[in-house]
Amino acid sequence: MAPPTDPTDPAYAAGLDAADPLGPHRDLFVGAETPLVYFDGNSLGRPLRVTGERLRTFVEEEWGGRLIRGWDEAWMDLPLVVGDGIGAACLGAAAGQVAVGDSTTVLLYKALRAAVALRPGRTEVVLNRDDFPTDRYVAASVARELGLTLRWIEVDPAAGVSVDDAAGVVGERTAVVLLSHVAYRSAWLADAPAITAVAHDAGAVVLWDLSHSVGSVPLALDDWGVDLAVGCTYKYLDGGPGAPAFVYAAARHHEGLDQPVTGWMGHADPFAMGPDWVPAPGIRRMVSGTPPIVGMLALQDMLRLLAAVGMPAVRQKSVALTSYAVDLADAWLAPLGVALASPRDPERRGGHVTLSHPRMREVVAALWQADVLPDYRDPGGLRLGLSPLSTSFTEVRTGLAAVRDLLA
Ligand SMILES: *Cc1c(COP(=O)(O)O)cnc(C)c1O
């Protein structure tokens, strides 16, 4: 029998699942056996089943058994050990350039202050009017503190910042270009190497927010010459609610890296308890206070899985999932007045797809009642976050059929 060619046919989705080399990984996640449709893996990834056992063992053996000795034996180094794990599995970053801790918001503040300090005398920060709120708010505070000017790039909310957009505003006054690599609303995948080169040609540094790309889109921060980057670990890295963020700083900047939250844990010798702050060598100076050890446990399980699978395979599955969602939206939802608010070209699209309709807010509320969990983002955007290792093609079809039925 010939394989089905109509994407709306349930057998078509089943065929994609059967042919998917990463398909069996879905069973490694908690809840895979339930009929719930999860389209929000880019806001809070599902936990791996092994994480339950890791948490229990941690309480009984490491925390309960080692007690205060745990700091000397392992925990003190964990922000950099886990940072190296993120760097190797996801960022294309050599060891010693990534630290884990704080929230993305706090690390963004520290990294932006450090980035501005790398370019004394320059007065402008370039950013995107449609970027995630925390990025815009933090940049506004840094500008206020330091007397800088924010230079906004205006973009189409269904697309994002192009190389030409960036080249049009970056200039000799630019200290820092702060942008998201994958746009939280549209999933626009910025051309990070080219935009980084535009910034460098003008003598500026770049700070990339990788919250929606890490664990979904392959990154090569060292090769691209990126200066600084930050990102979340509770989205595609499945670190759990409130899991700490990470910061990357290229080794060439470490010597002069001046961040403002100079806590004892970023000191060269924390237990000397000396009168003045002396920065630790390397990326450790980006650490401020006591590292959130419990918050890094789940993340380590996901990093192990991502390292084994490899980001190119993850990206291939991600493109297949988002392309299938676009095909179903074209067939079922476009006739009902739904517009694609994400790039159609998979080369310019990250791991999610946004579909817009004036009544999408009501649709999303009804979907949640039916155990289909996407996200809603104004204006009228249904956001499908398709976490590559924990989402099946049949799940995509089931969820979009529910959207079709509600709109009809
Ligand atoms: C999710 C996200 C954040 C989150 O910041 P928190 O401090 O973890 O709440 C920041 N920036 C972007 C672009 C995001 O998508």
The ligand as an SDF file (V2000), in Angstrom:
LIG
                    3D

 15 15  0  0  0  0  0  0  0  0999 V2000
   11.7970   33.0410   28.9410 C   0  0  0  0  0  0  0  0  0  0  0  0
   12.6880   34.2030   28.6460 C   0  0  0  0  0  0  0  0  0  0  0  0
   13.3180   34.9070   29.6820 C   0  0  0  0  0  0  0  0  0  0  0  0
   13.0040   34.5260   31.0990 C   0  0  0  0  0  0  0  0  0  0  0  0
   13.6530   35.2470   32.0650 O   0  0  0  0  0  0  0  0  0  0  0  0
   13.5160   34.7570   33.5920 P   0  0  0  0  0  0  0  0  0  0  0  0
   14.3560   35.6680   34.3450 O   0  0  0  0  0  0  0  0  0  0  0  0
   13.9370   33.3150   33.6290 O   0  0  0  0  0  0  0  0  0  0  0  0
   12.0630   34.8490   33.9580 O   0  0  0  0  0  0  0  0  0  0  0  0
   14.1860   35.9290   29.3290 C   0  0  0  0  0  0  0  0  0  0  0  0
   14.4000   36.2650   28.0270 N   0  0  0  0  0  0  0  0  0  0  0  0
   13.7790   35.6050   27.0160 C   0  0  0  0  0  0  0  0  0  0  0  0
   14.0430   35.9950   25.6060 C   0  0  0  0  0  0  0  0  0  0  0  0
   12.8990   34.5700   27.3020 C   0  0  0  0  0  0  0  0  0  0  0  0
   12.2750   33.9320   26.3180 O   0  0  0  0  0  0  0  0  0  0  0  0
  1  2  1  0
  2  3  1  0
  2 14  2  0
  3  4  1  0
  3 10  2  0
  4  5  1  0
  5  6  1  0
  6  7  2  0
  6  8  1  0
  6  9  1  0
 10 11  1  0
 11 12  2  0
 12 13  1  0
 12 14  1  0
 14 15  1  0
M  END
$$$$
